[in-house]
């Protein structure tokens, strides 16, 4: 049971770092190109959607916030917490 705490916080650092990387790449890509490409399934069919900043700015910024900035911020907080707990 004593091994659980360090392993948990090490995984928190690892997954937080991955979230920071993915969020940073997504945000940079969206801001430099001006579009967000998302694919998902709806009713069992694959849907590919491209949102362009010039045509739909509200939806573009919502996607950038939820898909790019939110993972970046939450990942940074998770990594910071994990490092803080591992040091102390």
C-alpha positions as semicolon CSV with decimal commas, in nm:
position;residue;x (nm);y (nm);z (nm)
1;X;0,000;0,000;0,000
2;X;0,295;0,235;0,054
3;X;0,392;0,197;-0,310
4;X;0,051;0,315;-0,431
5;X;0,104;0,685;-0,349
6;X;0,432;0,737;-0,540
7;X;0,309;0,533;-0,837
8;X;-0,018;0,727;-0,846
9;X;0,153;1,066;-0,844
10;X;0,415;0,952;-1,098
11;X;0,131;0,851;-1,330
12;X;-0,033;1,186;-1,263
13;X;0,286;1,359;-1,377
14;X;0,308;1,136;-1,685
15;X;-0,054;1,181;-1,795
16;X;-0,047;1,551;-1,707
17;X;0,259;1,597;-1,925
18;X;0,090;1,416;-2,212
19;X;-0,218;1,638;-2,175
20;X;0,001;1,949;-2,176
21;X;0,175;1,833;-2,494
22;X;-0,149;1,744;-2,675
23;X;-0,320;2,066;-2,563
24;X;-0,025;2,281;-2,668
25;X;0,001;2,117;-3,010
26;X;-0,374;2,143;-3,065
27;X;-0,387;2,509;-2,959
28;X;-0,083;2,606;-3,167
29;X;-0,213;2,420;-3,472
30;X;-0,560;2,573;-3,446
31;X;-0,432;2,926;-3,393
32;X;-0,176;2,910;-3,674
33;X;-0,405;2,751;-3,934
34;X;-0,733;2,914;-3,831
35;X;-0,927;2,588;-3,836
36;X;-1,009;2,293;-3,615
37;X;-1,071;1,948;-3,761
38;X;-1,271;1,707;-3,544
39;X;-1,394;1,356;-3,620
40;X;-1,646;1,155;-3,418
41;X;-1,922;0,900;-3,461
42;X;-2,291;0,987;-3,464
43;X;-2,555;0,715;-3,497
44;X;-2,289;0,464;-3,593
45;X;-2,150;0,674;-3,880
46;X;-1,817;0,853;-3,891
47;X;-1,846;1,231;-3,907
48;X;-1,554;1,459;-3,997
49;X;-1,606;1,826;-3,922
50;X;-1,389;2,128;-3,999
51;X;-1,457;2,455;-3,818
52;X;-1,295;2,765;-3,969
53;X;-1,233;3,077;-3,762
54;X;-1,343;3,312;-4,042
55;X;-1,682;3,148;-4,099
56;X;-1,782;3,041;-3,747
57;X;-1,567;3,222;-3,487
58;X;-1,783;3,136;-3,184
59;X;-1,765;2,762;-3,247
60;X;-1,396;2,784;-3,339
61;X;-1,303;2,948;-3,007
62;X;-1,521;2,702;-2,816
63;X;-1,337;2,410;-2,977
64;X;-0,997;2,571;-2,918
65;X;-1,089;2,623;-2,554
66;X;-1,226;2,275;-2,487
67;X;-0,993;2,070;-2,708
68;X;-0,675;2,277;-2,674
69;X;-0,659;2,513;-2,379
70;X;-0,851;2,306;-2,123
71;X;-0,629;1,994;-2,152
72;X;-0,324;2,221;-2,144
73;X;-0,431;2,389;-1,820
74;X;-0,566;2,078;-1,648
75;X;-0,261;1,876;-1,753
76;X;-0,028;2,143;-1,617
77;X;-0,218;2,144;-1,288
78;X;-0,205;1,763;-1,266
79;X;0,167;1,751;-1,343
80;X;0,238;2,028;-1,091
81;X;0,039;1,847;-0,823
82;X;0,213;1,518;-0,896
83;X;0,561;1,672;-0,881
84;X;0,473;1,859;-0,563
85;X;0,350;1,543;-0,390
86;X;0,649;1,338;-0,505
87;X;0,896;1,594;-0,368
88;X;0,723;1,636;-0,034
